[in-house]
Amino acid sequence: MADLMQDHLNLDQPGADRVEGRWFGVGSSTDSDGFTAGAQATAAAVADRPDAGLVLVFAREYMDMTALIEGVRAHAGPATKIAGCSTVEPMATSGEPADFSVSVVAFGGDGFGYEIAVGRDVPGNERAAGGEAASGLALLDHPHKVLLLFVDALLDDNVEIVRGAYGTAGAAVPLIGGVASDNWQFERTCQFAGDSNGVEILSGTVVGVAIGSPAPVGLGVAHGWRRSGDPMVVTDSEGLKVFEFDNEPAMDVFLGRMGLDRSVLEGSDSFRLRALECPLGVATRSGDEIRVIQGLDPSDGSVLVSAGIPQGGLAWVMEGDVESLVAGATASCADAVRTLGDATPIGLLTFDCAVRRRELGPVGVHREIAEIGRAFPGIPFGGFYSYGEIARYRGANGMHHLTMVSLAFA
């Protein structure tokens, strides 16, 4: 029999909003049948509470997505908007995360507002597509707004997509979300957009979910990686390429820090995964931002990184272990809750990195989930492990990697 986890945060529980009647629920299922998994997880998230307005669905890439969505619709309610994406692994409040086939986050009650928009025809029009995905914000009249973004992993320039969304949303509206993932194949990811009358199962798109609330929302960003060794000065860089560290070819300096040489690049893809686990940290005013090593080019000795590093900047090879990465996840949630001020959180959205998940392993993931639950008892949380995390507020950089981003609702 399928394992079914549900997390209740109802109006009788401390922290629930009795005045507005808003609620936030999380459900998950381990069933491999798409319809059953979608139905079970959605029923658990909604838990017979009234006025389910939004359901977010995060499903493993191997699921029958058509059947899954039909199961979700069967329990979502007659006026529920539905969005989400595929993932290498869903996140949910408790249980055995490695066994989850789907997690569902549901919002409901009076006071919330929701709009879903899709950016299509993205290649070559990344900024415009990001702006289109953010267009639903204009339809909401709430004192607090947030934009969730779910982006196809196979699109080339996610930074431009986030810039486009930010240009439409403005500096006062936080952006958060993740890049849809598959099981490390980088072949196809799915995005979901629609309502209880019908849901599109898309690829190659940007799905934007605008949420309005009468109460504050809080954004948290943390990663848990730490500096290893001496800093490297970026002495030559352009765009996403770093050509020199400390006036030496960047590729050779990076390989040397890892105890390797150029022979590791010959005839094997294993180095790519190894490099993902040895990111660079770039010193910024808000702390160390992570840059993933996406490739090495022997023809010019350069290193291709996930976001630009300005010439003259300082970078470190970063390292982490289960202890530090779990602490990073908890710190992200703590930052989000702290940003609410005196307001009491009713739930957390969590978008974690798939590479962090690889580093944690099954035991570490279970500990991560348990530690968040221990730090915030009675507060449900859910989301997914992504190929890139989105968090932008008041001008901060929007694309992150190997990071946990979280969003608290009051």
Secondary structure as UniProt FT lines:
FT   STRAND          4..7
FT   TURN            11..12
FT   TURN            14..15
FT   TURN            18..20
FT   STRAND          23..29
FT   HELIX           34..46
FT   TURN            47..48
FT   STRAND          52..60
FT   TURN            61..62
FT   HELIX           65..76
FT   TURN            78..79
FT   STRAND          81..87
FT   STRAND          90..92
FT   HELIX           97..99
FT   STRAND          102..108
FT   TURN            110..111
FT   STRAND          113..119
FT   TURN            123..124
FT   HELIX           126..133
FT   HELIX           135..139
FT   STRAND          144..151
FT   TURN            153..154
FT   HELIX           158..169
FT   TURN            171..172
FT   STRAND          175..179
FT   STRAND          191..195
FT   TURN            196..197
FT   STRAND          198..202
FT   STRAND          206..213
FT   STRAND          217..222
FT   STRAND          226..238
FT   TURN            239..240
FT   STRAND          241..245
FT   TURN            246..247
FT   STRAND          248..249
FT   HELIX           250..257
FT   TURN            258..259
FT   HELIX           262..265
FT   HELIX           270..276
FT   STRAND          280..284
FT   TURN            285..286
FT   STRAND          287..291
FT   STRAND          293..297
FT   TURN            298..301
FT   STRAND          302..305
FT   TURN            311..312
FT   STRAND          314..319
FT   HELIX           322..339
FT   TURN            340..342
FT   STRAND          347..353
FT   HELIX           354..375
FT   TURN            377..378
FT   STRAND          381..386
FT   STRAND          389..392
FT   TURN            394..395
FT   STRAND          399..400
FT   STRAND          404..409
//
